[in-house]
Amino acid sequence: MAFMRSKQQVEEVEKTDVGIWNCDNIGCNGWMREDFSFSQNPTCPLCNSSMSQEMRLLPVLSHTINH
Ligand SMILES: [Zn+2]
């Protein structure tokens, strides 16, 4: 038996500044990617508060992952 199955997931995650909507409600963690919201003025899905635009460093969404 060989236990050589390496489960090293050393994936270098590329990150980029992404526009997001952040919940205005202090104490609420609600936020969403701008790309995923179709509204000009979205409300928080968690608490229904208004949201403000921010930039956040997030992993690049990629559909082509080559290993
Ligand atoms: Zn919220």
N, CA, C, O and the ligand as a Tripos MOL2 file, in Angstrom:
@<TRIPOS>MOLECULE
protein
  269   267    68     0     0
PROTEIN
NO_CHARGES

@<TRIPOS>ATOM
      1 N           0.8330   -1.2070    0.0000 N.3       1 MET1
      2 CA          0.0000    0.0000    0.0000 C.3       1 MET1
      3 C           0.8660    1.2550    0.0000 C.2       1 MET1
      4 O           1.7800    1.4100    0.8090 O.2       1 MET1
      5 N           0.5670    2.0830   -0.8730 N.am      2 ALA2
      6 CA          1.3410    3.3210   -0.9470 C.3       2 ALA2
      7 C           0.4570    4.5020   -0.5520 C.2       2 ALA2
      8 O          -0.6120    4.7430   -1.1130 O.2       2 ALA2
      9 N           0.9440    5.1890    0.4010 N.am      3 PHE3
     10 CA          0.1940    6.3700    0.8260 C.3       3 PHE3
     11 C           0.8310    7.6200    0.2290 C.2       3 PHE3
     12 O           1.2380    8.5470    0.9300 O.2       3 PHE3
     13 N           0.8910    7.5980   -1.0300 N.am      4 MET4
     14 CA          1.5960    8.6960   -1.6790 C.3       4 MET4
     15 C           0.6500    9.6450   -2.3810 C.2       4 MET4
     16 O           1.0390   10.4680   -3.2100 O.2       4 MET4
     17 N          -0.5810    9.4970   -2.0200 N.am      5 ARG5
     18 CA         -1.5470   10.3960   -2.6300 C.3       5 ARG5
     19 C          -1.3640   11.7950   -2.0580 C.2       5 ARG5
     20 O          -1.8290   12.0910   -0.9580 O.2       5 ARG5
     21 N          -0.7170   12.6080   -2.7750 N.am      6 SER6
     22 CA         -0.4770   13.9490   -2.2570 C.3       6 SER6
     23 C          -1.7020   14.8250   -2.5080 C.2       6 SER6
     24 O          -2.1380   15.0310   -3.6410 O.2       6 SER6
     25 N          -2.2150   15.3110   -1.4350 N.am      7 LYS7
     26 CA         -3.3890   16.1810   -1.5880 C.3       7 LYS7
     27 C          -2.9910   17.6320   -1.3840 C.2       7 LYS7
     28 O          -3.7110   18.4320   -0.7860 O.2       7 LYS7
     29 N          -1.8410   17.9240   -1.8940 N.am      8 GLN8
     30 CA         -1.3950   19.3000   -1.7480 C.3       8 GLN8
     31 C          -2.1610   20.1840   -2.7200 C.2       8 GLN8
     32 O          -2.0830   20.0320   -3.9390 O.2       8 GLN8
     33 N          -2.8700   21.0720   -2.1590 N.am      9 GLN9
     34 CA         -3.6020   21.9810   -3.0280 C.3       9 GLN9
     35 C          -2.9240   23.3380   -2.9850 C.2       9 GLN9
     36 O          -3.4350   24.3100   -2.4280 O.2       9 GLN9
     37 N          -1.7870   23.3580   -3.5800 N.am     10 VAL10
     38 CA         -1.0510   24.6170   -3.6220 C.3      10 VAL10
     39 C          -1.4710   25.3780   -4.8640 C.2      10 VAL10
     40 O          -0.7480   25.4620   -5.8570 O.2      10 VAL10
     41 N          -2.6340   25.9100   -4.7680 N.am     11 GLU11
     42 CA         -3.1210   26.6700   -5.9090 C.3      11 GLU11
     43 C          -2.8040   28.1310   -5.6970 C.2      11 GLU11
     44 O          -3.1800   28.7390   -4.6950 O.2      11 GLU11
     45 N          -2.1230   28.6570   -6.6440 N.am     12 GLU12
     46 CA         -1.8450   30.0760   -6.5520 C.3      12 GLU12
     47 C          -3.0620   30.8410   -7.0310 C.2      12 GLU12
     48 O          -3.3600   30.9240   -8.2220 O.2      12 GLU12
     49 N          -3.7320   31.3820   -6.0720 N.am     13 VAL13
     50 CA         -4.9550   32.1010   -6.4070 C.3      13 VAL13
     51 C          -4.6380   33.5280   -6.7980 C.2      13 VAL13
     52 O          -4.1160   34.3250   -6.0180 O.2      13 VAL13
     53 N          -4.9690   33.8040   -8.0050 N.am     14 GLU14
     54 CA         -4.7630   35.1580   -8.4980 C.3      14 GLU14
     55 C          -5.8720   36.0460   -7.9680 C.2      14 GLU14
     56 O          -7.0480   35.6830   -8.0070 O.2      14 GLU14
     57 N          -5.4910   37.2010   -7.4770 N.am     15 LYS15
     58 CA         -6.5100   38.0860   -6.9220 C.3      15 LYS15
     59 C          -6.5410   39.4120   -7.6680 C.2      15 LYS15
     60 O          -5.5440   39.8770   -8.2190 O.2      15 LYS15
     61 N          -7.6900   39.9740   -7.6580 N.am     16 THR16
     62 CA         -7.8340   41.2410   -8.3450 C.3      16 THR16
     63 C          -8.8590   42.1040   -7.6120 C.2      16 THR16
     64 O          -9.6990   41.6010   -6.8650 O.2      16 THR16
     65 N          -8.7730   43.3840   -7.8380 N.am     17 ASP17
     66 CA         -9.7640   44.2800   -7.2470 C.3      17 ASP17
     67 C         -11.0900   44.1290   -7.9550 C.2      17 ASP17
     68 O         -11.1850   44.2790   -9.1730 O.2      17 ASP17
     69 N         -12.1000   43.8320   -7.1830 N.am     18 VAL18
     70 CA        -13.4140   43.6240   -7.7580 C.3      18 VAL18
     71 C         -14.3970   44.5860   -7.1110 C.2      18 VAL18
     72 O         -14.3700   44.7970   -5.8990 O.2      18 VAL18
     73 N         -15.2430   45.1530   -7.9120 N.am     19 GLY19
     74 CA        -16.2810   46.0190   -7.3710 C.3      19 GLY19
     75 C         -17.3440   45.1750   -6.6980 C.2      19 GLY19
     76 O         -17.8520   44.2150   -7.2780 O.2      19 GLY19
     77 N         -17.6690   45.5330   -5.4920 N.am     20 ILE20
     78 CA        -18.6930   44.7860   -4.7670 C.3      20 ILE20
     79 C         -19.7100   45.7370   -4.1550 C.2      20 ILE20
     80 O         -19.4890   46.9450   -4.0700 O.2      20 ILE20
     81 N         -20.8010   45.1760   -3.7420 N.am     21 TRP21
     82 CA        -21.7670   45.9050   -2.9300 C.3      21 TRP21
     83 C         -21.6260   45.4170   -1.5030 C.2      21 TRP21
     84 O         -21.6780   44.2180   -1.2300 O.2      21 TRP21
     85 N         -21.4470   46.3630   -0.6030 N.am     22 ASN22
     86 CA        -21.2710   46.0080    0.7940 C.3      22 ASN22
     87 C         -22.4440   46.5520    1.6020 C.2      22 ASN22
     88 O         -22.8720   47.6910    1.4180 O.2      22 ASN22
     89 N         -22.9490   45.7140    2.4950 N.am     23 CYS23
     90 CA        -24.1150   46.1020    3.2950 C.3      23 CYS23
     91 C         -23.7870   47.2860    4.2050 C.2      23 CYS23
     92 O         -22.7430   47.3070    4.8570 O.2      23 CYS23
     93 N         -24.6740   48.2530    4.2430 N.am     24 ASP24
     94 CA        -24.4600   49.4320    5.0840 C.3      24 ASP24
     95 C         -24.6810   49.1420    6.5630 C.2      24 ASP24
     96 O         -24.2290   49.8890    7.4310 O.2      24 ASP24
     97 N         -25.3610   48.0820    6.8260 N.am     25 ASN25
     98 CA        -25.6970   47.7370    8.1970 C.3      25 ASN25
     99 C         -24.4560   47.2400    8.9410 C.2      25 ASN25
    100 O         -23.9020   46.1910    8.6110 O.2      25 ASN25
    101 N         -24.0290   48.0010    9.9420 N.am     26 ILE26
    102 CA        -22.8720   47.5770   10.7350 C.3      26 ILE26
    103 C         -23.2550   46.3170   11.5010 C.2      26 ILE26
    104 O         -24.2870   46.2580   12.1690 O.2      26 ILE26
    105 N         -22.4050   45.3250   11.3850 N.am     27 GLY27
    106 CA        -22.7150   44.0810   12.0670 C.3      27 GLY27
    107 C         -23.2890   43.0400   11.1300 C.2      27 GLY27
    108 O         -23.4750   41.8840   11.5070 O.2      27 GLY27
    109 N         -23.5670   43.4570    9.9040 N.am     28 CYS28
    110 CA        -24.0340   42.5110    8.9040 C.3      28 CYS28
    111 C         -22.9030   42.2560    7.9170 C.2      28 CYS28
    112 O         -22.2110   43.1810    7.4890 O.2      28 CYS28
    113 N         -22.7300   41.0070    7.5710 N.am     29 ASN29
    114 CA        -21.6290   40.6560    6.6740 C.3      29 ASN29
    115 C         -22.0650   40.5660    5.2180 C.2      29 ASN29
    116 O         -21.3180   40.0930    4.3620 O.2      29 ASN29
    117 N         -23.2550   41.0150    4.9550 N.am     30 GLY30
    118 CA        -23.7880   40.8550    3.6070 C.3      30 GLY30
    119 C         -23.0320   41.6600    2.5660 C.2      30 GLY30
    120 O         -22.7860   42.8530    2.7420 O.2      30 GLY30
    121 N         -22.6710   40.9980    1.4910 N.am     31 TRP31
    122 CA        -22.0730   41.6880    0.3570 C.3      31 TRP31
    123 C         -22.2160   40.8090   -0.8620 C.2      31 TRP31
    124 O         -22.4450   39.6050   -0.7450 O.2      31 TRP31
    125 N         -22.0830   41.4010   -2.0240 N.am     32 MET32
    126 CA        -22.1460   40.6170   -3.2540 C.3      32 MET32
    127 C         -21.2900   41.2520   -4.3230 C.2      32 MET32
    128 O         -21.0400   42.4570   -4.3250 O.2      32 MET32
    129 N         -20.8540   40.4110   -5.2220 N.am     33 ARG33
    130 CA        -20.0890   40.9260   -6.3420 C.3      33 ARG33
    131 C         -20.9800   41.7800   -7.2290 C.2      33 ARG33
    132 O         -22.1400   41.4570   -7.4850 O.2      33 ARG33
    133 N         -20.4060   42.8610   -7.6800 N.am     34 GLU34
    134 CA        -21.1270   43.7560   -8.5570 C.3      34 GLU34
    135 C         -21.6300   43.0130   -9.8000 C.2      34 GLU34
    136 O         -22.7380   43.2420  -10.2840 O.2      34 GLU34
    137 N         -20.7780   42.1210  -10.2900 N.am     35 ASP35
    138 CA        -21.1280   41.3640  -11.4940 C.3      35 ASP35
    139 C         -22.3970   40.5570  -11.2990 C.2      35 ASP35
    140 O         -23.1320   40.2920  -12.2500 O.2      35 ASP35
    141 N         -22.6470   40.1690  -10.0530 N.am     36 PHE36
    142 CA        -23.7540   39.2580   -9.8030 C.3      36 PHE36
    143 C         -25.0340   39.9780   -9.4350 C.2      36 PHE36
    144 O         -26.0770   39.3540   -9.2410 O.2      36 PHE36
    145 N         -24.9480   41.2860   -9.3430 N.am     37 SER37
    146 CA        -26.1660   42.0150   -9.0270 C.3      37 SER37
    147 C         -26.6430   42.7320  -10.2690 C.2      37 SER37
    148 O         -25.8610   43.3600  -10.9840 O.2      37 SER37
    149 N         -27.9060   42.6350  -10.5120 N.am     38 PHE38
    150 CA        -28.4530   43.2320  -11.7240 C.3      38 PHE38
    151 C         -29.1540   44.5420  -11.4250 C.2      38 PHE38
    152 O         -29.7180   45.1860  -12.3090 O.2      38 PHE38
    153 N         -29.1060   44.9160  -10.1730 N.am     39 SER39
    154 CA        -29.7830   46.1340   -9.7710 C.3      39 SER39
    155 C         -28.7880   47.2710   -9.6410 C.2      39 SER39
    156 O         -27.6270   47.0510   -9.2950 O.2      39 SER39
    157 N         -29.2410   48.4870   -9.9170 N.am     40 GLN40
    158 CA        -28.3960   49.6540   -9.7450 C.3      40 GLN40
    159 C         -28.2560   50.0040   -8.2750 C.2      40 GLN40
    160 O         -27.2870   50.6380   -7.8570 O.2      40 GLN40
    161 N         -29.2230   49.5890   -7.5150 N.am     41 ASN41
    162 CA        -29.2470   49.9070   -6.0970 C.3      41 ASN41
    163 C         -29.7610   48.7130   -5.3010 C.2      41 ASN41
    164 O         -30.8830   48.7180   -4.7950 O.2      41 ASN41
    165 N         -28.9200   47.6990   -5.2030 N.am     42 PRO42
    166 CA        -29.3830   46.4650   -4.5680 C.3      42 PRO42
    167 C         -29.5620   46.6170   -3.0670 C.2      42 PRO42
    168 O         -28.9450   47.4780   -2.4400 O.2      42 PRO42
    169 N         -30.3870   45.7970   -2.5140 N.am     43 THR43
    170 CA        -30.5180   45.7460   -1.0640 C.3      43 THR43
    171 C         -29.8960   44.4510   -0.5720 C.2      43 THR43
    172 O         -29.8100   43.4620   -1.3000 O.2      43 THR43
    173 N         -29.4690   44.4840    0.6680 N.am     44 CYS44
    174 CA        -28.7830   43.3310    1.2390 C.3      44 CYS44
    175 C         -29.7150   42.1260    1.2850 C.2      44 CYS44
    176 O         -30.8380   42.2220    1.7790 O.2      44 CYS44
    177 N         -29.2410   40.9820    0.7640 N.am     45 PRO45
    178 CA        -30.0740   39.7730    0.7920 C.3      45 PRO45
    179 C         -30.2810   39.2450    2.2060 C.2      45 PRO45
    180 O         -31.1860   38.4470    2.4500 O.2      45 PRO45
    181 N         -29.4460   39.6900    3.1300 N.am     46 LEU46
    182 CA        -29.5490   39.1750    4.4950 C.3      46 LEU46
    183 C         -30.4620   40.0240    5.3650 C.2      46 LEU46
    184 O         -31.2750   39.4970    6.1250 O.2      46 LEU46
    185 N         -30.3230   41.3400    5.2510 N.am     47 CYS47
    186 CA        -31.0640   42.1870    6.1840 C.3      47 CYS47
    187 C         -31.8520   43.2870    5.4830 C.2      47 CYS47
    188 O         -32.5130   44.0980    6.1330 O.2      47 CYS47
    189 N         -31.7790   43.3100    4.1490 N.am     48 ASN48
    190 CA        -32.5720   44.2720    3.3890 C.3      48 ASN48
    191 C         -32.1510   45.7180    3.5540 C.2      48 ASN48
    192 O         -32.9020   46.6280    3.2050 O.2      48 ASN48
    193 N         -30.9470   45.9390    4.0860 N.am     49 SER49
    194 CA        -30.4480   47.3030    4.1770 C.3      49 SER49
    195 C         -29.9530   47.7530    2.8140 C.2      49 SER49
    196 O         -29.8280   46.9510    1.8880 O.2      49 SER49
    197 N         -29.6740   49.0450    2.7030 N.am     50 SER50
    198 CA        -29.0840   49.5340    1.4690 C.3      50 SER50
    199 C         -27.6250   49.1140    1.4140 C.2      50 SER50
    200 O         -27.0320   48.7550    2.4310 O.2      50 SER50
    201 N         -27.0540   49.1620    0.2240 N.am     51 MET51
    202 CA        -25.6800   48.7140    0.0690 C.3      51 MET51
    203 C         -24.8550   49.7900   -0.6180 C.2      51 MET51
    204 O         -25.3760   50.5830   -1.4020 O.2      51 MET51
    205 N         -23.5570   49.8100   -0.3140 N.am     52 SER52
    206 CA        -22.6530   50.7720   -0.9400 C.3      52 SER52
    207 C         -21.5990   50.0500   -1.7450 C.2      52 SER52
    208 O         -21.1980   48.9260   -1.4450 O.2      52 SER52
    209 N         -21.1690   50.7450   -2.7790 N.am     53 GLN53
    210 CA        -20.1360   50.1680   -3.6260 C.3      53 GLN53
    211 C         -18.7730   50.2720   -2.9760 C.2      53 GLN53
    212 O         -18.4320   51.2860   -2.3680 O.2      53 GLN53
    213 N         -18.0080   49.2230   -3.1110 N.am     54 GLU54
    214 CA        -16.6490   49.1910   -2.5850 C.3      54 GLU54
    215 C         -15.7840   48.3850   -3.5270 C.2      54 GLU54
    216 O         -16.2710   47.6970   -4.4240 O.2      54 GLU54
    217 N         -14.4870   48.4890   -3.2990 N.am     55 MET55
    218 CA        -13.5660   47.6130   -4.0040 C.3      55 MET55
    219 C         -13.0300   46.5950   -3.0130 C.2      55 MET55
    220 O         -12.7490   46.9210   -1.8600 O.2      55 MET55
    221 N         -12.8950   45.3830   -3.4650 N.am     56 ARG56
    222 CA        -12.3730   44.3510   -2.5770 C.3      56 ARG56
    223 C         -11.4520   43.4380   -3.3720 C.2      56 ARG56
    224 O         -11.6920   43.1600   -4.5470 O.2      56 ARG56
    225 N         -10.3900   42.9760   -2.7090 N.am     57 LEU57
    226 CA         -9.4510   42.0840   -3.3600 C.3      57 LEU57
    227 C          -9.9980   40.6590   -3.2850 C.2      57 LEU57
    228 O         -10.0960   40.0740   -2.2060 O.2      57 LEU57
    229 N         -10.3470   40.1180   -4.4330 N.am     58 LEU58
    230 CA        -10.9700   38.7970   -4.4740 C.3      58 LEU58
    231 C         -10.2780   37.9120   -5.4950 C.2      58 LEU58
    232 O          -9.6600   38.3980   -6.4420 O.2      58 LEU58
    233 N         -10.3920   36.6010   -5.2880 N.am     59 PRO59
    234 CA         -9.8110   35.6740   -6.2640 C.3      59 PRO59
    235 C         -10.4640   35.8530   -7.6280 C.2      59 PRO59
    236 O         -11.6690   36.0850   -7.7330 O.2      59 PRO59
    237 N          -9.6610   35.7410   -8.6480 N.am     60 VAL60
    238 CA        -10.1820   35.8710  -10.0060 C.3      60 VAL60
    239 C         -11.0570   34.6670  -10.3250 C.2      60 VAL60
    240 O         -10.6580   33.5220  -10.1140 O.2      60 VAL60
    241 N         -12.2170   34.9310  -10.8200 N.am     61 LEU61
    242 CA        -13.0830   33.8390  -11.2500 C.3      61 LEU61
    243 C         -12.6380   33.3760  -12.6230 C.2      61 LEU61
    244 O         -12.6630   34.1220  -13.6020 O.2      61 LEU61
    245 N         -12.2340   32.1290  -12.6580 N.am     62 SER62
    246 CA        -11.7490   31.6120  -13.9310 C.3      62 SER62
    247 C         -12.4230   30.2880  -14.2460 C.2      62 SER62
    248 O         -12.6030   29.4380  -13.3740 O.2      62 SER62
    249 N         -12.7860   30.1340  -15.4870 N.am     63 HIS63
    250 CA        -13.4240   28.8810  -15.8960 C.3      63 HIS63
    251 C         -12.4160   27.9290  -16.5250 C.2      63 HIS63
    252 O         -12.7100   26.7680  -16.8100 O.2      63 HIS63
    253 N         -11.2420   28.4520  -16.7260 N.am     64 THR64
    254 CA        -10.2260   27.6020  -17.3360 C.3      64 THR64
    255 C          -9.1160   27.3700  -16.3290 C.2      64 THR64
    256 O          -8.1630   28.1430  -16.2360 O.2      64 THR64
    257 N          -9.2590   26.2980  -15.5850 N.am     65 ILE65
    258 CA         -8.2440   25.9630  -14.5940 C.3      65 ILE65
    259 C          -7.4310   24.7900  -15.1070 C.2      65 ILE65
    260 O          -7.9400   23.6810  -15.2740 O.2      65 ILE65
    261 N          -6.1830   25.0510  -15.3480 N.am     66 ASN66
    262 CA         -5.3010   24.0010  -15.8550 C.3      66 ASN66
    263 C          -4.3910   23.4890  -14.7550 C.2      66 ASN66
    264 O          -3.7010   24.2630  -14.0930 O.2      66 ASN66
    265 N          -4.3960   22.2000  -14.5690 N.am     67 HIS67
    266 CA         -3.5120   21.6230  -13.5670 C.3      67 HIS67
    267 C          -2.3830   20.8700  -14.2270 C.2      67 HIS67
    268 O          -1.5280   20.3110  -13.5390 O.2      67 HIS67
    269 ZN        -27.0880   43.2770    5.4820 Zn       68 ZN68
@<TRIPOS>BOND
     1     1     2 1
     2     2     3 1
     3     3     4 2
     4     3     5 am
     5     5     6 1
     6     6     7 1
     7     7     8 2
     8     7     9 am
     9     9    10 1
    10    10    11 1
    11    11    12 2
    12    11    13 am
    13    13    14 1
    14    14    15 1
    15    15    16 2
    16    15    17 am
    17    17    18 1
    18    18    19 1
    19    19    20 2
    20    19    21 am
    21    21    22 1
    22    22    23 1
    23    23    24 2
    24    23    25 am
    25    25    26 1
    26    26    27 1
    27    27    28 2
    28    27    29 am
    29    29    30 1
    30    30    31 1
    31    31    32 2
    32    31    33 am
    33    33    34 1
    34    34    35 1
    35    35    36 2
    36    35    37 am
    37    37    38 1
    38    38    39 1
    39    39    40 2
    40    39    41 am
    41    41    42 1
    42    42    43 1
    43    43    44 2
    44    43    45 am
    45    45    46 1
    46    46    47 1
    47    47    48 2
    48    47    49 am
    49    49    50 1
    50    50    51 1
    51    51    52 2
    52    51    53 am
    53    53    54 1
    54    54    55 1
    55    55    56 2
    56    55    57 am
    57    57    58 1
    58    58    59 1
    59    59    60 2
    60    59    61 am
    61    61    62 1
    62    62    63 1
    63    63    64 2
    64    63    65 am
    65    65    66 1
    66    66    67 1
    67    67    68 2
    68    67    69 am
    69    69    70 1
    70    70    71 1
    71    71    72 2
    72    71    73 am
    73    73    74 1
    74    74    75 1
    75    75    76 2
    76    75    77 am
    77    77    78 1
    78    78    79 1
    79    79    80 2
    80    79    81 am
    81    81    82 1
    82    82    83 1
    83    83    84 2
    84    83    85 am
    85    85    86 1
    86    86    87 1
    87    87    88 2
    88    87    89 am
    89    89    90 1
    90    90    91 1
    91    91    92 2
    92    91    93 am
    93    93    94 1
    94    94    95 1
    95    95    96 2
    96    95    97 am
    97    97    98 1
    98    98    99 1
    99    99   100 2
   100    99   101 am
   101   101   102 1
   102   102   103 1
   103   103   104 2
   104   103   105 am
   105   105   106 1
   106   106   107 1
   107   107   108 2
   108   107   109 am
   109   109   110 1
   110   110   111 1
   111   111   112 2
   112   111   113 am
   113   113   114 1
   114   114   115 1
   115   115   116 2
   116   115   117 am
   117   117   118 1
   118   118   119 1
   119   119   120 2
   120   119   121 am
   121   121   122 1
   122   122   123 1
   123   123   124 2
   124   123   125 am
   125   125   126 1
   126   126   127 1
   127   127   128 2
   128   127   129 am
   129   129   130 1
   130   130   131 1
   131   131   132 2
   132   131   133 am
   133   133   134 1
   134   134   135 1
   135   135   136 2
   136   135   137 am
   137   137   138 1
   138   138   139 1
   139   139   140 2
   140   139   141 am
   141   141   142 1
   142   142   143 1
   143   143   144 2
   144   143   145 am
   145   145   146 1
   146   146   147 1
   147   147   148 2
   148   147   149 am
   149   149   150 1
   150   150   151 1
   151   151   152 2
   152   151   153 am
   153   153   154 1
   154   154   155 1
   155   155   156 2
   156   155   157 am
   157   157   158 1
   158   158   159 1
   159   159   160 2
   160   159   161 am
   161   161   162 1
   162   162   163 1
   163   163   164 2
   164   163   165 am
   165   165   166 1
   166   166   167 1
   167   167   168 2
   168   167   169 am
   169   169   170 1
   170   170   171 1
   171   171   172 2
   172   171   173 am
   173   173   174 1
   174   174   175 1
   175   175   176 2
   176   175   177 am
   177   177   178 1
   178   178   179 1
   179   179   180 2
   180   179   181 am
   181   181   182 1
   182   182   183 1
   183   183   184 2
   184   183   185 am
   185   185   186 1
   186   186   187 1
   187   187   188 2
   188   187   189 am
   189   189   190 1
   190   190   191 1
   191   191   192 2
   192   191   193 am
   193   193   194 1
   194   194   195 1
   195   195   196 2
   196   195   197 am
   197   197   198 1
   198   198   199 1
   199   199   200 2
   200   199   201 am
   201   201   202 1
   202   202   203 1
   203   203   204 2
   204   203   205 am
   205   205   206 1
   206   206   207 1
   207   207   208 2
   208   207   209 am
   209   209   210 1
   210   210   211 1
   211   211   212 2
   212   211   213 am
   213   213   214 1
   214   214   215 1
   215   215   216 2
   216   215   217 am
   217   217   218 1
   218   218   219 1
   219   219   220 2
   220   219   221 am
   221   221   222 1
   222   222   223 1
   223   223   224 2
   224   223   225 am
   225   225   226 1
   226   226   227 1
   227   227   228 2
   228   227   229 am
   229   229   230 1
   230   230   231 1
   231   231   232 2
   232   231   233 am
   233   233   234 1
   234   234   235 1
   235   235   236 2
   236   235   237 am
   237   237   238 1
   238   238   239 1
   239   239   240 2
   240   239   241 am
   241   241   242 1
   242   242   243 1
   243   243   244 2
   244   243   245 am
   245   245   246 1
   246   246   247 1
   247   247   248 2
   248   247   249 am
   249   249   250 1
   250   250   251 1
   251   251   252 2
   252   251   253 am
   253   253   254 1
   254   254   255 1
   255   255   256 2
   256   255   257 am
   257   257   258 1
   258   258   259 1
   259   259   260 2
   260   259   261 am
   261   261   262 1
   262   262   263 1
   263   263   264 2
   264   263   265 am
   265   265   266 1
   266   266   267 1
   267   267   268 2
@<TRIPOS>SUBSTRUCTURE
     1 MET1         2 RESIDUE 1 A MET
     2 ALA2         6 RESIDUE 1 A ALA
     3 PHE3        10 RESIDUE 1 A PHE
     4 MET4        14 RESIDUE 1 A MET
     5 ARG5        18 RESIDUE 1 A ARG
     6 SER6        22 RESIDUE 1 A SER
     7 LYS7        26 RESIDUE 1 A LYS
     8 GLN8        30 RESIDUE 1 A GLN
     9 GLN9        34 RESIDUE 1 A GLN
    10 VAL10       38 RESIDUE 1 A VAL
    11 GLU11       42 RESIDUE 1 A GLU
    12 GLU12       46 RESIDUE 1 A GLU
    13 VAL13       50 RESIDUE 1 A VAL
    14 GLU14       54 RESIDUE 1 A GLU
    15 LYS15       58 RESIDUE 1 A LYS
    16 THR16       62 RESIDUE 1 A THR
    17 ASP17       66 RESIDUE 1 A ASP
    18 VAL18       70 RESIDUE 1 A VAL
    19 GLY19       74 RESIDUE 1 A GLY
    20 ILE20       78 RESIDUE 1 A ILE
    21 TRP21       82 RESIDUE 1 A TRP
    22 ASN22       86 RESIDUE 1 A ASN
    23 CYS23       90 RESIDUE 1 A CYS
    24 ASP24       94 RESIDUE 1 A ASP
    25 ASN25       98 RESIDUE 1 A ASN
    26 ILE26      102 RESIDUE 1 A ILE
    27 GLY27      106 RESIDUE 1 A GLY
    28 CYS28      110 RESIDUE 1 A CYS
    29 ASN29      114 RESIDUE 1 A ASN
    30 GLY30      118 RESIDUE 1 A GLY
    31 TRP31      122 RESIDUE 1 A TRP
    32 MET32      126 RESIDUE 1 A MET
    33 ARG33      130 RESIDUE 1 A ARG
    34 GLU34      134 RESIDUE 1 A GLU
    35 ASP35      138 RESIDUE 1 A ASP
    36 PHE36      142 RESIDUE 1 A PHE
    37 SER37      146 RESIDUE 1 A SER
    38 PHE38      150 RESIDUE 1 A PHE
    39 SER39      154 RESIDUE 1 A SER
    40 GLN40      158 RESIDUE 1 A GLN
    41 ASN41      162 RESIDUE 1 A ASN
    42 PRO42      166 RESIDUE 1 A PRO
    43 THR43      170 RESIDUE 1 A THR
    44 CYS44      174 RESIDUE 1 A CYS
    45 PRO45      178 RESIDUE 1 A PRO
    46 LEU46      182 RESIDUE 1 A LEU
    47 CYS47      186 RESIDUE 1 A CYS
    48 ASN48      190 RESIDUE 1 A ASN
    49 SER49      194 RESIDUE 1 A SER
    50 SER50      198 RESIDUE 1 A SER
    51 MET51      202 RESIDUE 1 A MET
    52 SER52      206 RESIDUE 1 A SER
    53 GLN53      210 RESIDUE 1 A GLN
    54 GLU54      214 RESIDUE 1 A GLU
    55 MET55      218 RESIDUE 1 A MET
    56 ARG56      222 RESIDUE 1 A ARG
    57 LEU57      226 RESIDUE 1 A LEU
    58 LEU58      230 RESIDUE 1 A LEU
    59 PRO59      234 RESIDUE 1 A PRO
    60 VAL60      238 RESIDUE 1 A VAL
    61 LEU61      242 RESIDUE 1 A LEU
    62 SER62      246 RESIDUE 1 A SER
    63 HIS63      250 RESIDUE 1 A HIS
    64 THR64      254 RESIDUE 1 A THR
    65 ILE65      258 RESIDUE 1 A ILE
    66 ASN66      262 RESIDUE 1 A ASN
    67 HIS67      266 RESIDUE 1 A HIS
    68 ZN68       269 GROUP 0 **** ****
